[in-house]
Amino acid sequence: MNRESEVVISVNNISKSYQLYASPYDRLKESLSLSNKKYHRIHKALDDISFKVYKGQTVGIIGKNGCGKSTILKIIAKVVRPSSGSIQVKGRVSAILELGAGLNQELSGLKNIHLFNTINGIKKADKDDVVKKVVEFSDLGKYIDQPVKSYSSGMKARLAFALAINFDPDILIVDEALSVGDISFRRKCFAKIEALKQKGTTILFVSHSESSIISLCDRAIWLSNGQYVLDGQPKEVVGLYSKHINDKDLCCEKMNKLYKALFSNVKDQKNEALNVKAPGYYDKKLKPKSTISYQNIGAEIYDLQVRDHSGRVVNILKSGLGYLIEYKVKFEGHVEKARFATQIRDEKGHSLAGYVTPATTEFLEIDPKIEYLIQFEFENLFNTEMIFISAGVRSIVDDQLVFLHRVLDGYVCKTSYQSVNNTGLTSLFKKANIKEIQKDNA
Ligand SMILES: Nc1ncnc2c1ncn2[C@@H]1O[C@H](COP(=O)(O)OP(=O)(O)OP(=O)(O)O)[C@@H](O)[C@H]1O
């Protein structure tokens, strides 16, 4: 399939204008006027916006209050009609727009779920399953039988979110809904959004939380005063946005120039890097000074290192490229439930990213005759100059998850990061592998 055929949202020269009246009286005067005299002024909420979204992308939209973020989402969700321009959307859309919109305030949460099933044509056989999932996810307890009008804003967000995601959409549109609700519910929502991303759902996401845009999205679009400013890597777009949020003279042309100046420079450096054959190299003088190897109880981690994709051991990384953290583990005896982890910290010891395999609640049964090679793929998108890599192997002992061995800061890399902003964590692990290898003395 070529890239063009994967477009699921196509926004073409969309503008949206509202007529604003100084008072309701002016509106009445205009409607009664025989002279065609106008009593309103035109306010452009969106001004000639165009972009395409590809299947499976997670796109964040950022900008100051009133810049048009919600309006563009509403137009894509077909809740608001544009004044001009056209829009094509492929697939089943589920949208969480204004808080509580789409919920019948007089009905209970449960009755709203049934209503939602009916409106969305959920098959009879699937209805009970949807109800169960939504009730469980929203975790409203006895409030599920209360009318929605008695809900707090956090409760409304829980129900709206649970409905939107359990409907199995092709395109999920989320407008700031996650800013309400408590931390544990937000965490649950983010985890669910991650799961939908993995399934290939296309996601449009409006948020004032820069860290959420960076950690969730593959792409960010910045709007200002209804106009398009930038479209690019979340870290870069958010970085410039936060740098210029207080700039009263901000105009699109100025921002575009700045972006080009900054990032064409970065691009050139990347291209230069590509001309150098190796994606990074090994500097033998670069060693961690903070390594701590904990006492091992039945397992030993060794050969913790980073390789590039051609298999060379490296510790000077190129920005934006993919690498493998790997280590080997040998066990002294049979271990029923083991899992392997890695963590990346910055110079100050702050955790930047971590990964565990097997994922979630699974464990691996260990054969002591075998050694294991653990590999974690990651992308070098860190915005810190050095990264320190730790490794751990854990197991369940007496119902407790304990470390069988743990090496803190066992390997260090320079990231080639060039400071253009300070927007926090941006590295994402992609996947991990566990391989069986022959024991030397076997
Ligand atoms: N129904 C309406 N009538 C008149 N003006 C409107 C209407 N809806 C939105 N606007 C105006 O359009 C502009 C864009 O609004 P929109 O809600 O899209 O902004 P936003 O970026 O989502 O803001 P926020 O971050 O505060 O949610 C604003 O100036 C707003 O006042």
The ligand as an SDF file (V2000), in Angstrom:
LIG
                    3D

 31 33  0  0  0  0  0  0  0  0999 V2000
  -20.0990   28.8940   18.5910 N   0  0  0  0  0  0  0  0  0  0  0  0
  -19.1900   29.8760   18.5490 C   0  0  0  0  0  0  0  0  0  0  0  0
  -19.5540   31.1570   18.3200 N   0  0  0  0  0  0  0  0  0  0  0  0
  -18.6590   32.1420   18.2590 C   0  0  0  0  0  0  0  0  0  0  0  0
  -17.3360   31.9750   18.3860 N   0  0  0  0  0  0  0  0  0  0  0  0
  -16.8940   30.7420   18.6340 C   0  0  0  0  0  0  0  0  0  0  0  0
  -17.7910   29.6220   18.7340 C   0  0  0  0  0  0  0  0  0  0  0  0
  -17.0600   28.5050   18.9630 N   0  0  0  0  0  0  0  0  0  0  0  0
  -15.7720   28.8930   19.0230 C   0  0  0  0  0  0  0  0  0  0  0  0
  -15.6680   30.2400   18.8230 N   0  0  0  0  0  0  0  0  0  0  0  0
  -14.4350   31.0290   18.7990 C   0  0  0  0  0  0  0  0  0  0  0  0
  -13.5330   30.3850   17.9060 O   0  0  0  0  0  0  0  0  0  0  0  0
  -12.2120   30.4740   18.3940 C   0  0  0  0  0  0  0  0  0  0  0  0
  -11.6260   29.0890   18.4800 C   0  0  0  0  0  0  0  0  0  0  0  0
  -12.2990   28.3770   19.5150 O   0  0  0  0  0  0  0  0  0  0  0  0
  -11.8440   26.9130   19.9460 P   0  0  0  0  0  0  0  0  0  0  0  0
  -12.8150   26.4520   20.9840 O   0  0  0  0  0  0  0  0  0  0  0  0
  -11.6600   26.0700   18.7490 O   0  0  0  0  0  0  0  0  0  0  0  0
  -10.4350   27.2300   20.6130 O   0  0  0  0  0  0  0  0  0  0  0  0
   -9.4500   26.2400   21.4070 P   0  0  0  0  0  0  0  0  0  0  0  0
   -8.1080   26.3770   20.7900 O   0  0  0  0  0  0  0  0  0  0  0  0
  -10.0300   24.8730   21.4660 O   0  0  0  0  0  0  0  0  0  0  0  0
   -9.4590   26.9000   22.8500 O   0  0  0  0  0  0  0  0  0  0  0  0
   -9.2380   26.2470   24.3110 P   0  0  0  0  0  0  0  0  0  0  0  0
   -7.8100   25.8470   24.4010 O   0  0  0  0  0  0  0  0  0  0  0  0
   -9.5700   27.3830   25.2200 O   0  0  0  0  0  0  0  0  0  0  0  0
  -10.2000   25.1040   24.4430 O   0  0  0  0  0  0  0  0  0  0  0  0
  -12.2930   31.1980   19.7260 C   0  0  0  0  0  0  0  0  0  0  0  0
  -11.9740   32.5640   19.5260 O   0  0  0  0  0  0  0  0  0  0  0  0
  -13.7390   31.0290   20.1460 C   0  0  0  0  0  0  0  0  0  0  0  0
  -14.1450   32.1330   20.9110 O   0  0  0  0  0  0  0  0  0  0  0  0
  1  2  1  0
  2  3  1  0
  2  7  2  0
  3  4  2  0
  4  5  1  0
  5  6  2  0
  6  7  1  0
  6 10  1  0
  7  8  1  0
  8  9  2  0
  9 10  1  0
 10 11  1  0
 11 12  1  0
 11 30  1  0
 12 13  1  0
 13 14  1  0
 13 28  1  0
 14 15  1  0
 15 16  1  0
 16 17  2  0
 16 18  1  0
 16 19  1  0
 19 20  1  0
 20 21  2  0
 20 22  1  0
 20 23  1  0
 23 24  1  0
 24 25  2  0
 24 26  1  0
 24 27  1  0
 28 29  1  0
 28 30  1  0
 30 31  1  0
M  END
$$$$
